[in-house]
Amino acid sequence: MATTAGTGSELIDIGDFTDDALGAGKGLAVLTSGGDAQGMNAAVRGVVRTALHLGAEVHAVYEGYQGLVDGGDLIKRLDWDDVARILHRGGTMIGTFRSKDFREREGRLKAAAHLVDRGIDRLVVIGGDGSLSGLDLFRQEWAGLLAELVERDRITVEQADAHPALMIAGLVGSIDNDLVGTDMTIGADSALHRIVEAIDALASTAASHQRSFVVEVMGRHCGYLTLMSAIAGGCDYALIPENPPADGWQDRMCAELRRGRAAGRRDSIVAVAEGAQDREGRPITADMVRAIIEEQLHEDTRVTILGHVQRGGRPSAYDRWASTWLGYAAAHEVLSATADTEGKVIGLRGDRVVAVPLVQAVERTREVPQRIEEGDYAGAMALRGGSFTEMVRVFRDLSEPPTVEPRHDATARRIGILHAGGLAPGMNTAARAAVRLGIERGHTMLGIRGGFPGLRDGHVRELSWGDVEGWTATGGADLGIRRTVPPMEQLYAIGRSLERAEIDALMVIGGWNAYQATWTLWSERERYPAFDIPLLCVPASIDNNLPGSDLAIGADTALNVIVESIDRIKQSAAATRRCFVVETMGRHCGFLALMGGIAGGAERVYLHEDGLSLQELAEDAATMARAFGDGRELWLAVRNECVSENYSTHFLAQLFAQESGGRFDVREAVLGHLQQGGDPSPFDRILATRLAAHGIDLLDRELAAGARGAHYVGLVEGTVTQSPIASMREESDLVHRRPRHQWWLALRPVLAAMSSPDAQARVEVTRGESRRHAVNRGDAE
Ligand code: ADP
């Protein structure tokens, strides 16, 4: 999700990567440096496999820059299988180090010699801003270093001439999400998982004892993890370095905690960033906060310092698919670079891979702590970007209990909220945010129970600030949900219900049917004046098949469930030779199948968007049989549930079993409703909060202006925006119930590159977009 700013970034279009022989005759090395982060392995695997796929000679440098300085066995040539079975592991399999030697020119001289010895002049580094600035320095010095090595007779003139420049690409591995210029750094999402799991756990014990907890979160100069986990964890108060509290914050914080209890909270949780400070630059520690709460509220207060737990554990689904994509793009970038290509950092901006000039990204990143040090907090916040600032405001509005009861006078507006469509984790989070933010603006918030049938039957009740307490973290939909799109004959009853409940605006949180129902209400306004009110859809669907939003609430949680399930399924196959056919939900939208396949390390993914022929299946069966014959132990195929009416998951499994020739067995796993369950992931909680906040702002403006627009909100290229509901028909493939443009289809070649070194790729260039359908030969994991 986009929370950082940056200017001057240059977009790399994934469609440009069409040269399959880009790596021929080129030597590339990859290393990880600085603090470790979950997802570094996925990035290393992405770089290595893509570069091999493109025909390059690939090396890993072990122990960060120290491995470059020391050379020897620390620089190893890698093959396809060397990066197998690492996608799901935390940390970095090639080790990381903070190398003092590399900071010295003498160290870099040795490093250059070790690279030249092996014919390597392309380097991908995955690390923080320190590692990346070291990388750029190395690039700038390269020619001088080689000249000196020639002078010292360490390398020959021919060797130096063969490598006139060092071509580089940086990937940001840092749990802090502190690099200006990319939305998310590798590891930040997994760290949020760890923090939010801990906050959820603390919240349940804190609520039992009516206790307060102070949680210290990593981030010396960056409040991202603290702010986002405070939003996702439903905390009461957050202290971050970029936005220090004004004088008297101690009393205000305690007053807020007191009001929260009065409004229905049973616990209080304060999140404190490691680098939190007041406006004079004096540190605010977790222990200080504890002492203040104990003194003013006379309440048992405990401090939890999360520490290195935040770096640990399995990478999240996002940190697997996004890092794989980044590794794929970095390999392309560095293999297509020429001697005068400027060093770039490859990052994600919304739904795109972008390349940002490395020097500029590092400089702007380093400006943030400088601004904080100088007391220029507005400047520090501006560098963090518009959505970071927006989330600071949203958190304040959400966490501050109301000082006044909702107005019940003629100026008060009444906003109804309901869920429709299939269940998506995060619906509760969105409803909670809408209710609290609506109340904060003085509106009366009405919960409609049981979707549109509930509205028809008048199941409408006012919700207070305290009624939605605890909804941040829970899956399901406490307001109830129905898939029903109201038929024409029920519209009159629904209209009457809206009038009886005096509903001035309606927010519908849900999936395709929610959109369709809202569209119906909007299009029947002339006949039913009750529908002539502001209407708003908030996208919530694990299928991620809604127009106007790159991601819908719930899709990330479902992806995490899929990836966890695949991890377990793979483990279950220990010591056997087995093919798994895993079926994911998604209706006619292949998002879950493709992204789950990439994040889970699948060899083959079957998408409705691609279609499926018997010939392809026969080729896959033959490829699989060959791969198992060559010693392969596992093959993973992911099938979208609606890819084909007749070639069912069972059919695929039987076909592969029949063709196995006894070399392997085949199991099918239909993940089913597991994918709709579970508590929402941190990303889904943040997305739900952001979209609901934008929705309430929009309804608020419409109501104030007497306007009656009908919209859907969404996340587009990292920014929350809205579209008129009238555009739903243009933006959607109504037959298959999915958006016409699906950004994630650009990741099909990424899967192809990961699944086999000799994938026979068929490249179709359609309107500048590369579409590569691979007939994979095995070995993804
Ligand atoms: P991070 O990359 O996580 O910000 P550090 O700042 O500790 O972590 O940098 C990691 C490593 O990168 C350092 O130990 C050093 O080897 C290398 N490095 C950092 N800055 C420089 C520099 N200015 N010149 C050369 N190497 C550097």
Residues whose N, C-alpha, C, O or C-beta is under 5 A from the ligand:
A	BS01	ADP	S33 G34 G35 Y65 F97 R98 S99 K100 F102 R103 G127 G128 D129 G130 S131 L132 S133 G134 L137
